[in-house]
Structures are given as structure tokens and as C-alpha cells.
Amino acid sequence: MREADAENRRRIVNRLKRARGQLDSVINAVENGGSCRDVVTQLSAVSTALDRAGFSVVSSAMQFCITEPERAAEIEDGLTVDELEKLFLSLS
């Protein structure tokens, strides 16, 4: 993430903030006796937002590792393409 461009970081942060807001809605719904449908719908939205943020992070790192593998290994604490594949698969 250290080498992600500013626009990509902005999009990822926006997704994470959206997920935080949706999670707050889930918590409020549970605390206030919201319907099962509302809680599950909001949980699904949170999950999707987090997944998309995670995929964006991995995608950005993959692009960096593929285009500049030596620099990426140095800057990203030795992160390799194989490790990125494992990270990607952990999101599924």
C-alpha cells in the first residue's frame, strides 16, 4: 500500500469509511431491535464493501510487484507475488 497512487488510496479509504458507516447501522439495528432482514442486508453491504477494499489493496500491490518486483520486495517488507496470491485467496 505504501506505493499506491493517491487516487487509489482515496477510493480504498472511501470504501472503508462506507463500510464503517454500514457497520454502525448494523450495530444500531441490533441494539434497537431492528428486523432480521435489515440487519442481514446491512451486514451484506458491509461485507461487500470490505471485500472490494481488500481486492483493491491486493490489486494495487500485484501491479506494483509485477512492474517493480525488486522495489516492491524492499518497500513492502519482502512481499512476493506468491504471498500476494495467498492474500488474494484469503479474501474469498
Salt bridges, closest charged atoms under 4 A:
GLU3 OE1 - ARG71 NH2 3.04
GLU7 OE2 - ARG10 NH2 2.46
GLU7 OE2 - ARG11 NH1 3.59
GLU68 OE1 - ARG71 NH1 3.31
ASP77 OD2 - ARG2 NH2 3.30
